[in-house]
Amino acid sequence: MAFVKVLKNKAYFKRFQVKNRRRREGKTDFRARRKMVRQDKNKFNSRKYRLIVRFTNRKCICQIAYATIRGDMVIAQANSSELTKYGIPCGHKNYAAAYCTGLLVARRVLKQFGLDEKFKGKEELDGEDYHVEDEETEQRPFKCILDVGLQSTTVGHRMWGALKGAVDGGLHIPHTNKKFPGYKPAEDKGEAEYDAEAHKEKIFATHLKEYMEMLQEEDPTKYEAHFSKFIENDIDADKLEDLYTEAHSKIREDPDHEAAEKKGITHERSDEKLTSSDGTEHVRNIKLTLEQRRAKVAAKIAAAQAKLMEDE
């Protein structure tokens, strides 16, 4: 038998350092985060804002936040489920919805800081490059950097829709168009090409329109299953472009968040029984004190001993 060196011995485990919790959970790239939150000392602890973009199975979430020693402080947020208010009742995680969410959070944070009148952003959406910092203004624009987390930054990803929406909304976010839909890298020492029209089609969900039309012709059963929410809200392929155009104008008119109405339900508790004013009842266990737990254990031991004595 060949000699095998034991690498993970006692000395290894004595020196093993456990990774951060969010690294173990696979939620945070701390190497990227350190670079994003690090601030120069000669800037005297001024805030470094980030545009955080995340996608769930149902919606797109955008936040404007800055880091402190206590944790991240979110100053504004928007998610695509709010688009129902602006006339988009479904389809809250596609590229067009991500663009609307980015536009919404940009207009919301600028209004919060009183900059919405000075920085209007790009009102004519044609997919072309736009940088608010290139405009000649007395005040510098609101600057933040893009935080994509652990998502793969592939060409045409939905995160670029949120970025483009925030940039067109008037935020200064350093970026290039190399990852946008419609970009073609240079071939054989030629020049790179950027097709703004292809990007515009993604912003107005033309790709979704074409897929809906194709599916409606070839497989109506699958169309009804995939687009049941669209059918329920009387939205067909021809209405999509107008739907998103109206949503963009409505977002610019009123980007404010509407808080949900409180239901006004009160609760009454009697020992472990919880009765609500809407008629529902729940059981909530009361946490026992140390003395009560010890008494409970002693009672169980006494009962077990008594049972043994009876059997003898």
Disulfide bonds with the S-S distance in Angstrom:
none
